[in-house]
Amino acid sequence: MQLTKKGHACIRLEKDGQVLVIDPGTFSEEDAAVGADAVLVTHEHLDHFNEDRLRAALDANPGAEIWTLPSVAGQISAAFPGRVHTVGHGDTFTAAGFEVEVHGELHAVIHPDIPRITNVGYLLDGSVFHPGDALTVPGRPVETLMLPVHAPWNKVAEVIEYVREVKPQRAIDVHDGLLTDIARPVYDRLLGPDGPGVGGAEHGRLAPGESTTV
């Protein structure tokens, strides 16, 4: 499949002429989900969920559908009748030709005074895992881990240990919209072969619009 990095936490996957997009939020491009046959949303925070991005996708493709957790579905089901499906941890389904497994239940802790919301991650074709805003371990081998490298709820030590625990073949950065260009080489070094090590996984990042085959 071809994987294209979009803005911040959004990725676009293409296989056999079908397109699946995950988390076209406010920090992603306005047309990030346009052309999608399926859209997956991990949780309700604006950098992952933007109704205008979803509307653009569903208006462009009358056959496009959305899969997400109940807290998001409750906000958009009326706007997209019959095209929004609710999912939770342990569910499996097929979307745009991709076999999808749902993993996880809660957003990572931002601060003990901030209530935790629900969050799910998506494993696609048993190969590519996008955890949303959590360090969820899917409990099965993963070839490509979409790595939330920088967020108010994590620190680099946790990111390193997360890659070590998941043990993917490769980790590709997402959730990097707040990371300045001057900081990127620091993260690259810490997560790369010259850093403390991430269990042998290859680490890389894509600029928005760049693609790779996974």
Secondary structure by P-SEA (a helix, b strand, c coil): cbbbbccccbbbbbcccbbbbccccccccccccccccbbbbcccccccccaaaaaaaaaacccbbbbbcaaaaaaccccccccbbbbcccbbbbccccbbbbbbcccccccccbbbbbbbbbbccccbbbbccccccccccccccccccccccccaaaaaaaaaaacccbbbbcccccccccaaaaaaaaaccccccccccccccccccccccc
